[in-house]
Amino acid sequence: MCDYSLYELKTRTADEDERLFINRFKTGSKGFASEADYQAAMDAHSRPKGPTLLRWIHKFCSDFWQHISPPSLPDEVCANLPAICLPYGAKLKILSSPDDTQNESTIPEIGSMIGQTVRLIQLTDESFGHRDAIVLDSDNERPISLQKLPVGLVAQALSLNLSSEEETEVKLLRANAASSYH
């Protein structure tokens, strides 16, 4: 689902097979955003409005200034993307992680998770706290709060619906994770 810290944002439910990434939203909290939403926002923001001559001038100036100073546009776009909500127990495949030299992640095992399947779990029922985390699907690893994942980590939503057998597995994962997280 979405942590309470993302409730003031526009949200939507993930689609199966959708590519997602960890984003820092304008609330300061991290959560999942969609690559498709990001691309659509970038396209809309960079599309000049007005007569043809003005569009050409805008494109020329944008291309010129882009080589002189790095644009701040992606941060503005990322901060205002809709948060993507996933049901607890959803399966995700970790596809890639950003360069570790520029992210604030303190989780050394992130690199070893590339290509692995993880489940989204809820650490606690307590209100007013970050409770979303991921845990490796293959064993009882310690959970990793979404707040500790590096911005830019890319995952694909593999499965959003749980069978009754999987619901039992997720409850066990959550129980084990809650005891090892604190």
TAZI-V831390 format. One record per pair of residues at least 6 apart in sequence whose ideal C-beta (glycine too) atoms are under 8 Angstrom apart, sorted by the first residue. I is the first residue (numbers start at 0). GAP is how many residues later the second one is. D is the distance in Angstrom with one decimal. If there is no record, write none. Layout:
BEGIN
I GAP D
I GAP D
END
This chain:
BEGIN
0 84 5.3
0 85 6.9
0 86 6.6
0 87 6.4
0 121 7.3
0 131 7.1
1 9 5.5
1 29 6.3
1 81 5.3
1 83 4.3
1 130 7.6
2 26 6.2
2 28 6.4
2 127 5.2
2 128 6.2
2 129 5.2
2 143 7.3
3 123 6.6
3 124 6.1
3 125 7.6
4 22 5.2
4 23 7.6
4 24 3.7
4 26 7.9
4 125 6.6
5 19 6.3
5 21 6.5
5 23 6.0
5 25 5.0
5 77 4.2
7 19 6.4
8 16 5.7
8 17 7.3
8 18 6.7
8 73 6.7
8 74 4.8
9 72 4.3
9 73 7.4
10 71 5.7
10 72 4.6
10 73 7.4
10 74 5.3
11 70 5.3
11 71 8.0
11 72 6.5
11 73 7.0
12 71 7.5
12 72 5.4
12 73 7.6
12 147 7.9
13 6 6.6
13 18 7.1
13 20 7.6
13 70 4.9
13 71 6.8
13 72 5.0
13 76 7.2
13 143 4.7
13 146 6.4
14 142 6.9
15 141 5.8
15 142 7.2
15 143 6.7
15 144 5.6
16 139 6.4
16 140 6.5
16 141 7.4
17 16 6.0
17 17 8.0
17 18 7.1
17 66 7.6
17 138 7.1
17 139 4.9
18 15 7.3
18 16 4.4
18 17 7.4
18 76 7.2
18 135 6.4
18 136 7.6
18 137 5.4
19 12 4.4
19 13 6.7
19 14 5.9
19 15 7.0
19 64 5.7
19 72 7.5
19 134 7.2
19 135 5.3
19 136 7.2
19 137 6.2
20 11 7.1
20 12 5.9
20 14 6.1
20 17 7.5
20 131 6.0
20 132 6.4
20 133 4.9
20 134 7.4
21 8 5.5
21 9 7.4
21 10 6.6
21 11 7.9
21 124 6.8
21 127 4.8
21 128 6.5
21 129 5.5
21 130 6.5
21 131 4.4
22 7 6.7
22 8 6.5
22 9 7.1
22 10 3.8
22 55 5.3
22 58 6.1
22 60 7.9
22 128 6.5
23 6 5.4
23 54 7.0
23 55 7.3
23 127 5.3
24 6 6.2
24 8 7.8
24 53 7.8
24 54 6.1
24 56 7.3
24 58 6.2
25 53 4.2
25 54 6.4
28 101 6.8
28 118 6.8
29 116 5.4
29 117 5.3
29 119 6.6
29 121 6.7
30 52 4.8
30 53 7.2
30 101 7.4
30 115 6.2
31 51 7.0
31 52 4.2
31 53 8.0
31 54 6.6
31 114 7.7
31 123 7.5
32 45 6.9
32 48 4.4
32 49 7.2
32 50 6.8
32 51 5.9
33 47 7.3
33 48 7.5
33 50 5.4
34 119 7.4
36 44 5.3
36 45 6.0
36 47 7.9
37 39 6.7
37 40 7.0
37 43 6.1
40 36 4.7
40 39 7.4
40 40 6.2
41 31 7.4
41 32 7.4
41 35 5.8
44 28 6.4
44 31 7.8
44 32 5.9
45 16 7.1
45 27 7.5
47 6 6.5
47 7 4.1
47 10 3.8
47 11 6.5
48 6 7.7
64 6 7.8
85 6 7.6
85 34 5.1
85 71 6.6
85 74 6.7
86 33 7.6
86 73 5.8
86 74 7.8
86 75 7.5
87 32 5.9
87 33 6.0
87 34 5.1
87 82 6.5
87 86 7.7
88 30 5.9
88 31 6.8
88 32 7.3
88 73 4.7
88 77 6.3
88 78 6.6
88 81 3.8
89 29 6.9
89 30 4.7
89 67 6.4
89 68 8.0
89 69 6.6
89 70 5.1
90 26 5.7
90 27 7.5
90 28 6.0
90 46 6.5
90 66 7.7
90 67 4.3
90 68 4.2
91 25 7.1
91 26 5.2
91 27 7.5
91 28 6.6
91 42 6.9
91 63 4.3
91 64 6.6
91 65 5.9
91 66 6.3
92 22 7.2
92 23 7.3
92 24 5.4
92 25 7.7
92 62 6.3
92 63 4.8
92 65 5.5
93 19 4.6
93 20 5.6
93 21 6.8
93 22 5.5
93 24 6.2
93 59 6.9
93 60 7.6
93 61 5.3
94 19 7.2
94 20 7.8
94 59 4.5
94 60 6.0
94 61 5.8
95 18 6.3
95 57 7.3
95 58 4.6
96 6 7.9
96 8 8.0
96 13 5.2
96 14 6.3
96 16 7.7
96 17 6.4
96 53 5.9
96 55 7.3
96 56 4.9
96 57 7.6
97 52 5.5
97 53 7.0
97 54 3.6
97 55 6.8
99 10 7.7
99 11 7.2
99 50 7.4
102 47 3.5
102 48 6.1
102 49 6.7
103 46 6.9
103 47 7.5
104 43 6.4
104 44 6.3
104 45 3.8
105 42 6.5
106 37 5.6
106 41 5.5
106 42 7.1
106 43 7.9
108 32 7.8
108 35 8.0
109 34 8.0
109 39 7.2
109 40 6.4
109 43 7.0
112 23 7.0
115 20 5.9
115 21 7.5
115 22 7.1
116 19 7.6
116 20 4.3
116 21 7.1
116 41 6.8
117 16 4.3
117 17 6.3
117 18 5.7
117 19 5.9
117 37 7.6
118 15 6.8
118 16 5.7
118 18 5.3
118 51 6.3
118 54 6.1
119 12 6.4
119 13 7.5
119 14 5.9
120 11 7.8
120 12 5.5
120 13 7.2
120 14 5.6
120 22 6.2
120 49 6.6
120 52 5.7
120 53 4.9
120 56 5.6
121 9 5.1
121 10 6.5
121 11 7.6
121 52 6.4
122 8 4.8
122 9 7.5
122 10 5.1
122 20 6.2
122 22 7.1
122 51 7.6
122 54 6.4
122 55 5.8
122 58 5.5
123 7 5.1
123 54 6.5
124 6 7.7
129 15 5.9
129 16 7.0
129 17 4.9
131 13 7.2
131 14 4.7
132 10 4.0
132 11 5.8
132 12 4.9
132 13 6.4
132 44 6.6
132 48 7.2
133 9 6.9
133 10 5.5
133 12 7.0
133 15 7.4
134 6 5.9
134 7 7.6
134 8 4.5
134 9 7.3
134 38 5.6
134 42 5.3
139 33 7.2
139 36 4.9
139 37 7.9
139 40 7.8
141 35 7.1
141 38 4.8
141 39 6.7
142 34 3.9
142 37 7.1
142 38 5.3
144 36 7.9
161 8 6.6
END
